[in-house]
Amino acid sequence: EAGVVQSPRYKIIEKKQPVAFWCNPISGHNTLYWYLQNLGQGPELLIRYENEEAVDDSQLPKDRFSAERLKGVDSTLKIQPAELGDSAVYLCASGGADTEAFFGQGTRLTVV
Amino acid sequence: GNSVTQMEGPVTLSEEAFLTINCTYTATGYPSLFWYVQYPGEGLQLLLKATKADDKGSNKGFEATYRKETTSFHLEKGSVQVSDSAVYFCALSVYNNNDMRFGAGTRLTVKP
């Protein structure tokens, strides 16, 4: 069974540029998470989807971050414009009903 | 709100030493508890879990017991190996909510 797939693995952009991350969850998983992980810290939830509905986006900085999960499968997380402080690892995870989260490899973003 | 607090690292042990990493939680409702591990250069993967009070999760020689009376889920291993060197994250998810929250992580280094 394929796991959670994220792309790209690494991204380097200049500040003020836009960037997008893509996630393909495990087939059949209705719950999809985007987490932010700063160096030396635990994952912090940005947004959680149940199917195509964003049920918790309270920690998403909506002035520059946006996300979508069309058709309740793949998801895209976008930052526009990126700031230096956005440099981090962006993790996508998916889960079934009342199960643990399964994580992708993450996208390491460096803003210069 | 729901949250997890785990002991700060880093933790450095010699091979075959006993390991304990403390984790306590705060939750509304009835959480499931998890330990995730992140090996160098890899994504987060589930190590073990427990879904109700007094359950013991175990895997790869690691164990943790869900203690409702002390709101704790401490990770233990009787004899660590160099290959156990990684970052360990305690996490919870409240039943029927799928809202997964993580601790800050504890970096373990095992020396030969």
Contacts between the chains, C-beta under 8 A, distances in Angstrom:
chain1	res1	chain2	res2	distance
A	31	B	98	4.7
A	33	B	100	6.7
A	35	B	102	7.8
A	40	B	104	8.0
A	40	B	105	7.3
A	40	B	107	7.9
A	41	B	104	5.5
A	41	B	105	6.7
A	42	B	89	5.4
A	42	B	102	3.9
A	42	B	103	5.3
A	42	B	104	4.6
A	42	B	105	4.8
A	43	B	44	7.2
A	43	B	89	7.4
A	43	B	102	4.8
A	44	B	102	7.6
A	45	B	99	7.5
A	45	B	100	7.3
A	45	B	101	7.0
A	48	B	98	7.0
A	48	B	99	6.6
A	50	B	98	7.2
A	56	B	99	6.5
A	91	B	43	7.4
A	91	B	44	7.2
A	93	B	44	7.8
A	93	B	100	7.5
A	95	B	98	5.9
A	95	B	100	7.5
A	97	B	98	7.8
A	98	B	32	7.4
A	98	B	93	7.8
A	98	B	95	6.2
A	98	B	96	6.5
A	98	B	98	7.0
A	100	B	32	7.6
A	100	B	34	5.6
A	100	B	46	5.2
A	100	B	49	5.9
A	100	B	93	7.1
A	100	B	100	7.6
A	101	B	91	8.0
A	101	B	93	7.6
A	101	B	100	4.9
A	102	B	46	7.6
A	103	B	36	7.9
A	103	B	43	4.7
A	103	B	44	4.3
A	103	B	45	7.0
A	104	B	43	6.0
A	105	B	42	7.3
A	105	B	43	4.5
A	106	B	43	5.9
